[in-house]
């Protein structure tokens, strides 16, 4: 292509402006219309966020156990018994980490060392992944699990079962409130990835037949600690 036939970005955009009947580029971005939050916000800080999250999470297929801080380990052991897990991964920033480790080791469960496994093989070889959450959304019953040095991507996305520890203080009304929470965070401090998890992994074929657990956890257990403000 010769230089004379090369179309610059400005020429390309200019042709679009001309077709739209605009003579020049806008000097400033248009002001977005006002949003009626009473229509678009379905949860607020005044709601019973713990109850709403528990209800919505159950509706999307998670098994939610509401408990107190004193009951967490007992309920965790009950989930391990139900799953029949022999090997699992455990994120470093999981709440009550030392107690969870002790409970797993007491049952003879192997704790996989996932930290330097770039292939994520340790997660694929585990029956369960355990982690805390960076937020929980009451509106949709969703979990937000971020990836960083202490929280591998695999805990919530790979093993057959995902066990999430959610504290009352982790729950926000909706995604807009979560964005407000992290607003102003320096780019270097943001996670490498953020997963928004709404129920077990699901997929459907062309006929609309829904199958659970094909490309991710088929079971999601939530231990919801009601008296921990995080």
Buried (B, 14 or more C-beta within 10 A) or exposed (E): EEEEEEEEEEEEEBEEEEEEEEEEEEEEEEEEEEEEEEEEBBBBEEBEBBEBBBEBBBEBBBBBBBBEBEBBBEBBBBBBEEBEBEBBBBBBBBBBBEEBBEBBEEEEBEBBEBEEBEEBEBBEBBBBBBBBBBBBBBBBBBBBBBBBEBBBBBBBBBBBBBBBBBBBEBBBBBBBBBEEEBEEEEEEEEBEEBBEBBBBBBEEEEEEEEEBBEEBBBBBBBBBBBEBEE
